[in-house]
């Protein structure tokens, strides 16, 4: 390839990159937002989170009962690390670390919404191979008359690979379908570190036992919610 051909290829590459960015990050979200304004998705009734443009997100599958400080102490003791907030710097870092398969134990997670707001807390459990693969969970605080402490509803999923969203074309993580396994992993990790006072299960929490999240990834569940009441380990 001669010099003129290389310049032409680079020019068209830049043009295509700009067109993709505009379509994936501006046009597609705008069209989906318009669609879901006309056909809203009831996240609270269905116990499923919502993306920023109105798509159904990940299902809620676990609830922790305890103060915010106890949730943070319990999850970190169980080997789950707080995720960084989304900034330009953290977004670029996770992109580079994913490509180079470098360790990034506190990489950010995208925002999902429940009760009309984004997650209050987010944690991840690293897996070898960089942030393309990781266990992660988002929590939303809620008050319940059944408990004296706050309830933190969580959606736990496993990022099995990075790629382009099937719905918008944006760069994203694709989750594995077995969300029940991620629910069980958190319960087991909390039990191992001694932070569990009681575990109970709410059968039929989900009437919808399968679906797709905002990136178009399939998920399946048995419909149960794990309710973990936290208590400090006895020394």
Secondary structure, 3 states (H helix, E strand, C coil): CCHHHHHHHHHHHHHHHHHHHHHHHHHHHHHHHHHHHHCCCCHHHHCEEECCCCCEEEECCEEEECCHHHHHHHHHHCCCEECCCCCHHHHHHHHHHHHHCCCCCCCCCCCCEECCEECCEEEEEECCCCCCCEEEEEEEEECCCCCCCCEEEEEEEEEEEEEECCCCCCEEEEECCEHHHHHHHHHHHHHHCCCEEEEEEECCCCCCCEEECCCCCEEECCCCEEEEEECCCCC
